[in-house]
Amino acid sequence: MTSSSRGHVVHRLPAGPDSVRVGVIDPAAPPVLTVNPGDEVELSTWGHWGNQVTPDTVMADFPRIKEGFPDALGPHSLTGPIHVRGARPGDALVVDVLDLVPAAHGFNLVVAHPRGRGVLKERFPAGTIRHFALDRESMTTTLGDRVRVPLKPFLGIMGVAPAEDGPRSTVEPGPFGGNMDLSALVVGSRLRLPVFRDGAGFYCGDGHAVQGDGEVNQTAIETGMDHVRLRFTIDRGARLRTPRAETDRHLVSTGFGRTLEDAAHDAVDDLVNWLVDDGLSPDEAYSLCSIAADVRVTQMVNNVVGVHTVIEKLTRRPLA
């Protein structure tokens, strides 16, 4: 379904059996929607395992839930892919996050050791699930009866079709984006993704009601998104090596690797390149990163770890 709003075409893509794939990113998957640059898409996303995790789910239910998805290589439910006309390899797909409304239920899962990848997996070897009621009016939830937690929703997965052929797990992020778990991607942010294939092949999912950087026990408050509004444009010939994000105040570069050192190298290197593109010399940019940028752990639990480097904008440029 499409409509027109303020000169933009707005497409609607509800999550459903025809628009969601579970646990697999495959460049060969046919698009479920085709849009033009400048169009907006209102969509929804499902929670993990095809929205099968409910407030009544207990740990003993997961073997049965997983059996319903024999081809899944991960737990994430992805809406898409969306084909953006005119996007070509070497371009960047620009995604503006305009609106996010989480579902009413979320959960935090500690996967049992040895399969778990939490930072303290040896200390907490038993798997546990904790459910949360998400108050969309106050934008808060509670942990037990004493801790009130503000919600800061974002999509843990936004990505494009990878350059490599064949299906892959939704778990590991990469230059194509995917399971970045980048908490900066809240409403008002802008994400630039390198394009590797014609049409980009955008998909999203893994809604998080709130997450701390690091995602230390392996999950955030995992949830679906009842309403997502995104705008797609194309940055021609951007030739990005890795995704970049921008908020009203900050530039955010990303890096991924098998170690934090490798990920940090790529995140800092890309921020240096970004600042050089903005007019600094390489040595000025490197000095500025050491003086004014923060190197933060995005997540440590997805086999491929993530680091993002954040610097306040030198000039207050609007996200036009």
C-alpha positions as CSV (number, residue, x, y, z in Angstrom):
1,M,0.0,0.0,0.0
2,T,1.3,3.5,-0.8
3,S,0.1,7.0,-0.2
4,S,1.5,10.6,-0.6
5,S,2.6,12.8,2.3
6,R,4.1,16.2,2.0
7,G,5.3,15.4,-1.5
8,H,6.8,12.0,-0.5
9,V,5.5,8.6,-1.4
10,V,4.8,6.6,1.7
11,H,4.8,2.8,1.4
12,R,3.4,0.5,4.1
13,L,5.0,-2.9,4.8
14,P,3.5,-4.7,7.7
15,A,5.3,-7.7,9.2
16,G,3.8,-11.0,8.0
17,P,4.6,-14.3,6.5
18,D,5.2,-12.7,3.1
19,S,7.5,-9.9,4.3
20,V,9.5,-11.5,7.1
21,R,12.4,-14.0,7.0
22,V,13.8,-15.6,10.2
23,G,17.4,-16.1,10.9
24,V,18.8,-15.7,7.4
25,I,20.3,-12.9,5.3
26,D,20.5,-14.0,1.6
27,P,21.4,-11.6,-1.2
28,A,19.3,-13.8,-3.6
29,A,16.1,-13.2,-1.7
30,P,13.6,-11.4,-3.9
31,P,12.4,-7.9,-2.7
32,V,9.1,-7.6,-0.9
33,L,8.8,-3.9,-1.8
34,T,10.4,-1.5,-4.3
35,V,10.7,2.2,-3.6
36,N,12.2,5.3,-5.2
37,P,14.9,7.5,-3.6
38,G,13.1,10.0,-1.3
39,D,10.3,7.6,-0.5
40,E,9.3,6.7,3.0
41,V,8.3,3.3,4.3
42,E,6.1,2.6,7.3
43,L,6.7,-0.9,8.5
44,S,6.6,-3.2,11.5
45,T,8.9,-5.9,12.7
46,W,8.4,-9.1,14.6
47,G,10.3,-10.2,17.7
48,H,12.7,-13.2,17.7
49,W,11.7,-16.5,16.2
50,G,8.8,-15.2,14.1
51,N,7.2,-13.4,17.1
52,Q,6.9,-16.7,18.9
53,V,8.3,-15.5,22.2
54,T,5.4,-14.3,24.4
55,P,5.0,-13.1,28.0
56,D,4.3,-16.7,28.9
57,T,7.5,-18.2,27.3
58,V,9.9,-20.1,29.6
59,M,13.3,-21.5,28.9
60,A,12.0,-25.0,28.3
61,D,9.9,-23.7,25.4
62,F,12.9,-22.7,23.2
63,P,13.7,-26.1,21.7
64,R,10.1,-26.3,20.5
65,I,10.1,-22.7,19.2
66,K,13.4,-23.3,17.3
67,E,12.1,-26.5,15.7
68,G,9.5,-24.4,13.8
69,F,12.4,-22.6,11.9
70,P,14.6,-25.4,10.6
71,D,16.4,-23.2,8.1
72,A,17.1,-20.3,10.4
73,L,20.8,-19.5,11.1
74,G,19.9,-17.0,13.9
75,P,16.9,-15.9,15.9
76,H,16.2,-12.6,14.3
77,S,13.0,-11.8,12.3
78,L,13.8,-9.5,9.4
79,T,11.3,-7.4,7.5
80,G,12.5,-7.0,3.9
81,P,14.4,-6.9,1.6
82,I,13.4,-3.5,0.2
83,H,14.7,-2.6,-3.3
84,V,15.7,1.0,-3.7
85,R,15.6,1.9,-7.4
86,G,18.9,3.3,-8.7
87,A,21.1,2.2,-5.8
88,R,24.3,0.8,-7.2
89,P,27.5,-0.7,-5.8
90,G,29.8,2.1,-4.6
91,D,26.8,4.2,-3.5
92,A,25.6,4.6,0.1
93,L,22.1,3.9,1.1
94,V,21.0,6.7,3.4
95,V,18.4,5.7,6.0
96,D,16.7,8.4,8.1
97,V,15.0,7.0,11.2
98,L,11.8,9.0,11.5
99,D,9.7,7.1,14.0
100,L,9.9,4.0,16.2
101,V,7.2,2.5,18.4
102,P,8.1,-0.7,20.3
103,A,5.6,-3.5,21.0
104,A,4.1,-3.8,24.4
105,H,6.1,-6.9,25.4
106,G,9.9,-7.4,25.6
107,F,12.3,-9.9,27.1
108,N,15.9,-10.3,28.1
109,L,17.5,-13.7,27.6
110,V,20.6,-15.2,29.1
111,V,21.6,-18.1,26.9
112,A,22.8,-21.1,28.9
113,H,26.6,-21.8,28.9
114,P,28.4,-23.2,26.8
115,R,26.2,-21.8,24.0
116,G,25.9,-18.4,25.6
117,R,28.3,-15.6,24.6
118,G,27.7,-13.2,27.5
119,V,30.7,-11.5,29.0
120,L,30.1,-13.3,32.3
121,K,28.9,-16.6,30.9
122,E,30.9,-18.6,33.4
123,R,29.4,-16.7,36.3
124,F,25.8,-17.1,35.0
125,P,25.8,-20.6,33.3
126,A,22.1,-21.2,33.6
127,G,19.8,-19.8,30.9
128,T,17.1,-17.4,32.1
129,I,14.4,-15.3,30.5
130,R,13.0,-12.1,32.1
131,H,9.9,-10.5,30.6
132,F,9.1,-6.7,30.5
133,A,5.9,-4.8,30.1
134,L,6.8,-1.8,27.9
135,D,4.8,1.4,28.7
136,R,4.7,3.3,25.4
137,E,3.1,6.4,27.0
138,S,5.7,7.0,29.7
139,M,8.4,5.2,27.6
140,T,9.6,3.3,30.6
141,T,9.6,-0.3,32.0
142,T,10.5,-1.8,35.4
143,L,13.0,-4.3,36.5
144,G,11.5,-6.0,39.6
145,D,9.7,-3.6,41.9
146,R,12.4,-1.1,42.4
147,V,14.2,-0.1,39.1
148,R,12.5,2.0,36.5
149,V,14.3,2.0,33.1
150,P,13.7,4.6,30.4
151,L,13.1,3.2,27.0
152,K,15.4,4.2,24.1
153,P,14.1,2.1,21.2
154,F,16.2,1.3,18.1
155,L,16.5,-1.4,15.5
156,G,19.4,-3.7,16.3
157,I,19.5,-4.8,12.7
158,M,19.5,-2.5,9.7
159,G,21.5,-3.7,6.7
160,V,21.8,-4.3,3.0
161,A,22.6,-7.4,0.9
162,P,26.2,-8.4,1.5
163,A,28.7,-8.7,-1.3
164,E,29.2,-12.4,-0.8
165,D,26.8,-14.9,-2.3
166,G,24.8,-17.4,-0.3
167,P,22.7,-17.3,2.8
168,R,24.3,-16.3,6.1
169,S,23.4,-16.0,9.7
170,T,21.7,-12.9,11.0
171,V,24.0,-13.0,14.1
172,E,27.3,-11.6,12.8
173,P,27.4,-7.9,11.6
174,G,29.8,-6.7,8.9
175,P,30.4,-3.9,6.4
176,F,26.9,-4.4,5.1
177,G,25.5,-3.5,8.6
178,G,23.2,-6.2,9.8
179,N,23.2,-7.0,13.6
180,M,25.2,-4.0,14.6
181,D,23.3,-3.4,17.9
182,L,24.2,0.3,17.6
183,S,22.2,2.1,20.3
184,A,22.8,5.5,18.6
185,L,20.3,4.6,15.9
186,V,17.3,6.1,17.7
187,V,14.6,8.4,16.2
188,G,16.3,11.4,14.5
189,S,19.5,9.5,13.5
190,R,20.8,8.9,10.0
191,L,22.5,5.7,8.9
192,R,24.7,5.4,5.8
193,L,25.2,1.8,4.5
194,P,27.7,0.8,1.8
195,V,25.8,-0.6,-1.2
196,F,27.2,-3.9,-2.7
197,R,24.3,-4.9,-5.0
198,D,21.9,-3.2,-7.3
199,G,18.9,-1.9,-5.3
200,A,20.7,-2.3,-2.0
201,G,18.4,-5.0,-0.6
202,F,17.6,-3.3,2.7
203,Y,16.1,-5.2,5.7
204,C,15.6,-4.5,9.3
205,G,14.5,-6.1,12.6
206,D,15.9,-7.1,16.0
207,G,13.9,-4.3,17.8
208,H,15.4,-3.2,21.1
209,A,13.4,-1.3,23.6
210,V,16.6,-0.3,25.3
211,Q,20.2,-1.6,25.3
212,G,23.5,-0.6,27.0
213,D,26.6,-0.4,24.8
214,G,28.3,-3.8,24.9
215,E,25.0,-5.8,25.3
216,V,26.9,-7.7,27.9
217,N,24.6,-10.6,28.7
218,Q,23.9,-11.2,24.9
219,T,20.5,-9.5,24.6
220,A,18.9,-6.2,25.1
221,I,15.2,-5.8,25.9
222,E,14.3,-7.7,22.8
223,T,11.0,-6.7,21.2
224,G,9.1,-6.2,18.0
225,M,8.4,-2.8,16.6
226,D,4.7,-1.9,16.1
227,H,5.6,1.1,14.0
228,V,8.8,2.1,12.1
229,R,9.1,5.0,9.7
230,L,12.2,5.2,7.5
231,R,13.2,7.5,4.6
232,F,15.5,6.2,1.9
233,T,17.9,8.3,-0.2
234,I,21.1,7.6,-2.1
235,D,24.5,9.1,-1.7
236,R,26.1,8.6,-5.1
237,G,29.6,7.3,-5.3
238,A,30.2,7.5,-1.5
239,R,32.3,4.3,-1.5
240,L,32.0,3.7,2.2
241,R,34.0,0.9,3.7
242,T,31.8,0.4,6.7
243,P,28.5,2.0,8.0
244,R,28.4,5.5,9.3
245,A,25.7,7.1,11.6
246,E,24.9,10.7,12.4
247,T,22.8,12.2,15.1
248,D,21.9,15.9,15.7
249,R,25.1,16.2,17.7
250,H,27.5,13.5,16.8
251,L,29.3,11.6,14.0
252,V,29.5,7.9,14.6
253,S,31.9,5.5,12.8
254,T,31.8,1.7,13.1
255,G,34.2,-1.2,13.0
256,F,33.8,-4.9,13.2
257,G,36.3,-7.7,13.9
258,R,37.1,-10.9,15.7
259,T,38.7,-8.9,18.4
260,L,38.0,-5.5,20.0
261,E,41.4,-4.3,18.8
262,D,40.6,-5.1,15.2
263,A,37.1,-3.5,15.5
264,A,38.5,-0.4,17.2
265,H,41.2,0.0,14.5
266,D,38.6,0.1,11.7
267,A,36.2,2.4,13.6
268,V,39.0,4.9,14.3
269,D,40.4,4.6,10.8
270,D,37.0,5.3,9.3
271,L,36.4,8.3,11.5
272,V,39.8,9.7,10.4
273,N,38.8,9.2,6.8
274,W,35.4,10.9,7.5
275,L,37.2,14.0,9.1
276,V,39.6,14.1,6.1
277,D,36.6,14.2,3.8
278,D,35.3,17.1,5.9
279,G,38.5,19.1,5.2
280,L,41.1,18.1,7.9
281,S,44.5,16.7,7.0
282,P,45.1,13.1,8.0
283,D,47.4,13.9,11.0
284,E,44.9,16.6,12.2
285,A,42.1,14.1,12.0
286,Y,44.0,11.5,13.9
287,S,45.0,14.0,16.6
288,L,41.4,15.2,16.9
289,C,40.2,11.6,17.4
290,S,42.6,11.2,20.3
291,I,41.6,14.6,21.7
292,A,37.8,14.6,21.3
293,A,36.5,11.2,20.2
294,D,35.2,8.4,22.4
295,V,35.8,4.8,21.4
296,R,32.9,2.7,22.6
297,V,32.1,-1.0,22.6
298,T,29.0,-1.5,20.5
299,Q,28.6,-5.2,21.4
300,M,30.8,-8.1,22.5
301,V,28.5,-11.0,22.0
302,N,27.8,-11.6,18.2
303,N,31.0,-13.7,17.4
304,V,32.1,-10.6,15.3
305,V,32.4,-7.8,17.9
306,G,31.6,-4.2,17.2
307,V,33.2,-0.8,18.2
308,H,31.9,2.6,17.4
309,T,33.8,5.9,17.6
310,V,31.8,9.0,18.5
311,I,32.8,12.7,18.1
312,E,30.8,15.8,18.6
313,K,30.2,17.8,15.4
314,L,32.6,20.6,14.9
315,T,29.8,22.6,13.4
316,R,26.1,22.3,14.1
317,R,24.8,21.0,10.7
318,P,21.2,20.0,10.5
319,L,20.2,16.6,9.1
320,A,18.7,18.1,6.0
